[in-house]
């Protein structure tokens, strides 16, 4: 009986230890750009090189885009599929963000080899929502 109880305690301890390690592997960070009339909000949840999260664009005189991202980190680049809803229509497009010293910028272009990064719209770390 004591051996069974001892083994059960060991099993529970191992289970708790393994699960707490999983929580530490994922990291959630939020970034935000706030212009005079425009905002971009990005929440990234990192788990090794895989990234999920949310991305919202709110630009003056344009329809809001709200959606989710799912992609991978390649060096300092996040390359993700952005599935969003705008005017009630769901769409998917690729987005690329570059992580710099203490901010993130979005890349624009036809392919990931020739992107231009918009440093005028820096997303800085923000409190997650």
Secondary structure, 3 states (H helix, E strand, C coil): CHHHHHHHHHHHHHHHHHHHHHHHHEEEEEEEEECCCCEEEEEEEEECCEEEEEEEEECCCCCCEEEEEEEEEECCEEEEEEEEEECCEEEEEEEEEEECCCEEEEEECCCHHHCEECCCCCEEEECCC
